[in-house]
């Protein structure tokens, strides 16, 4: 059913429809509306789940880990400093192969304190073993939660998943969302069947001490699962398209790339602005396109390489900074395209929620035409 709803409320609604048995979360701006709504649903008997009230984000994900290990489908949500506080537990969740799904309402990390958007928080956990999905709009944020559960819980994957969408830009914005019914979600997402679980009648141990003789093999298995998830994501996206008509079978979405000479690479809500700017530049005769990364982990090397075939220059828009190296996405794209003859230019942009307008996208195309890149775009030099 099509409805006009706030992004956070749409995500809370779809989380309910995914039938989590345990929800544990701690409120933090701009994620709070999600867990407030879920708490109301539990209190009003609209969601049959255990809602665990905790004193911190560390405790929230720790409770989720225990509940998942006991065989429950689990949901949480956080952002920014809250995700940073979960850092230790994020590695434990992935290492113990618990398929928890967590919404990340992307927000800058301090200091200085900022409550506005960039993608530094989730990017900082890129090596933790969590799948990472990025949504352009609230419809995509809603849909990706169903896909995330389906992929994470697949017994060929068994990895936790972030569903990332931009704080305030999406979380607090009202947009049309085609919300499925409970029956439609049930038809797509089967009941959770844990691969293994804690059971007093059949005791096992999880997250044990590993000596140097065994630790590397555990990390290797995580990498294998991450790579196997590529085919599972494609299959889950194709099944979603068959049922709902929206196709998420590609990890990379191409926009007007067929004859493009310059290609943007971006993730999240900025892609909508880039698409509008591309349409205007196309009308003016500039051959520009976009490769939108929907799934950052696993990194879509094969699809991205194929999408960029034929372009001469790539402009990566990084809403993060890997200090001392450049943008995280740009660094990976440069490694991926090394020796290809394609020029890769990285632009650190929109940190701390700074606005990006169509004129900024056009200005970056002009810079890319001149070969000027690997820079912070839009710096206020007068305050430096």
C-alpha positions, 0 to 999 in steps of 0.5 A: 500500500502506497503511503506518505511516511517518515523514513524512520517510521517506514523502517520501523514498520518493515522491521515489525513485518520481518517479525523479529523476536528480540529488539534491543536498542538505545536511542540516539539522534537521528535513529531514535524515531525507529526504536521509539516506534518499535517500543510502541508497537511492542507495548501495544501488542502490535509486535510479538517481540521482547523489547530489551531496554538497555543502558548503552549501545554496547549493551544493546548489541550484546543483548542482541548477540545473546538472543541471536545465539539462543536462536531468535531473529533479532533487530537493532538500530544505531548511528554514529557514536552509538555504532562506535560504542558497539565496535567490539561487539560488531566483530564478535557478532560477525565472528560468531556468525550471527545474522543480526540485521541493524539499521544504521542511520548514517551520521558523522563521528565526533569530535567535534560533535556533529549530529548531521550526515555523512557515512563515516560511522558505517564505513569505519566498520567495513572490516568487521564482517558485516554486510553493508547495504546503502539506500538512496531513498526511503523506498530502498531503505524499506525494501533492503531490510527484507533482503538483508534478513533473507541474505544474512540468514541464508545458511551459505552466508550467516553474516550480520547486516547493516542497512544504511540510510542517511540521517535526517536526509532520509530518516526525517523526510516524508516520502511515498513508500509502497509498504507491503502487507504482513502477508506479503513479507511472510511470503518473501521472508520465511521464518528464521531457522537458526543453523545452530543455537545455544541449547541446554539439552545439547550444549555447545560453545560459541566465540571460544578462545582461538590459538594461532593454530586456528584463528586465521582459518576463522577469518578465512571462513568469514571472507569465504562467506562474504564472497558467497553472499554475492550470489545470495544477494543477487538471488534474493534481489531477483526474488524480490523483483518477482514478487514486488516489482522492484529489482535489487538483483544488482549490487551496482545500479547503472544510470546513463552509463552506456555512452558515458565518458565520465562516471560518478561513483556514489552511495546513499541519498546523494545519488538522487542529486547526482542523477538530477544533475546528470540529466541536466548535464546530458541536456547540455551535451555532457556524457556523464553517468553514475554507478551507484553502489548499493552493496559496499560489503561485499565490495562489488568488484566484478559488477563495478568493473563491468559498469565502468567499461568504456568510461575514461574518467571516474569521479568518486564521491566519498562521504567519508575520509580514511585519514592518511589515505583518502576516501575509503571508496575511492581507495578501493576503486583505484586499486580495482582499476589500477592498470585499466587506463581509467583515471580515478579521481576522489572527492571528499564531499558533504562531511558533517552534513554539508549540503550538496547541490546540482551545481556542485556535481556540475562543478566536480565534472568540470574539475574531472575534465581538467584532471583535478581531483583527490581533494576535499571538495567545497572547503571553506578556505577562509576559516582554515 
